[in-house]
Amino acid sequence: MKKLTISTSPHVFSSLDIPYMMKGVIKALIPAVAASLYFFRWRAFLLILTTVSACVLTEYLLQRLRGRQVRIGDFSAVVTGLLLALVLPPSIPLWMSFFGGVFAITLGKEIFGGLGHNIFNPALLARAFLMAAFPVALTTWTNPVALDTVTTATPLGMAQFDHVITPYVSLFFGNVGGSLGETSALALLLGLGYLLYYKIIDYRIPVAYVGTVIFFSAVTHAIAPGRFSPPLFHVLAGGLLLGAVFMATDPATSPVTGLGRWIFGAGCGLITMTIRLWGGLPEGVMYSILLMNAVTPLINRITRPRRFGVGHGR
């Protein structure tokens, strides 16, 4: 006679634990990190080293001070530090980036209770804070490869204010001004392929996000081609791919239902295009994801599957 074991959930176990997923994201970021090192050289190396060190050190100290188990071995702080570095301009002073790493872990993660309890993406929340505190540093860009201090405009800035479209080849490979990890579309697409192949992220959010951007940019470009940029430009320029692949898909701050992820991605795309087309800033990825993070609980609530037997004639 077989013994019946009664236990609480979960009853289904998977090898896709937190360290596995975080290490997968780190591996997927290798092409973007390599591209940043190629185009921005020592600036990229120092910036990545600073933000990763700040995040790991802050998480370690806070968890020790609160008497909690130290979980820096799950690599989530490393991922936060990497993503923060990749959304910052290469010319930002290192002390600002270190401060951003401390902010990301303290007020973006640990204050909510740690990994999985945070409402907003920590790296984007830290960038929003740095943008408000140090706007000049966050909007000063340098030329890639040349390693000079001559400031340059981003492709989105040139398109919105000067109506100049950067060649697609430069956007695809990354030889343009911008944040550390957003310039090379090729590197980000390689990371997307890795994440999808190993099922670390769900395809719905990136597809809905990019698809919405393509739809609205195609409509506006068809109406006023001299004023609005074509769809391919909006996909390749700025932080769209970085945000859609690595930020919006954060499992802690995005919906858990399939329908909710479609809604989340579409909402990110709509807000991004609203800011890009009619806002005072050339980019809207950061704000779009943070705003949609705020409504994720509501999306989960309205798209939650109905329990069997509930709602049928009651």
Buried (B, 14 or more C-beta within 10 A) or exposed (E): EEEEEEEEEEEEEEEEEBEBBBBBBBBBBBBBBBBBBBBBBEBBBBBBBBBBBBBBBBBBBBBEEEEEEEBBEBBBBBBBBBBBBBBBBBBBEBEBBBBBBBBBBBBBBBEBEBBEEBBBBBBBBBBBBBBEEBEEBBBBBBBBEEEEEEEBBBBBBBBBEEEEBBEBEBBBBBBBBBBBBBBBBBBBBBBBEBBBEBEBBBBBBBBBBBBBBBBBBBEBBEEEEEEBBBBBBBBBBBBBBBBBBBBBBBBBBBBEBEBBBBBBBBBBBBBBBBBBBEBEBBBBBBBBBBBBBEBBEEBBEEBEEEEEEEEEEE
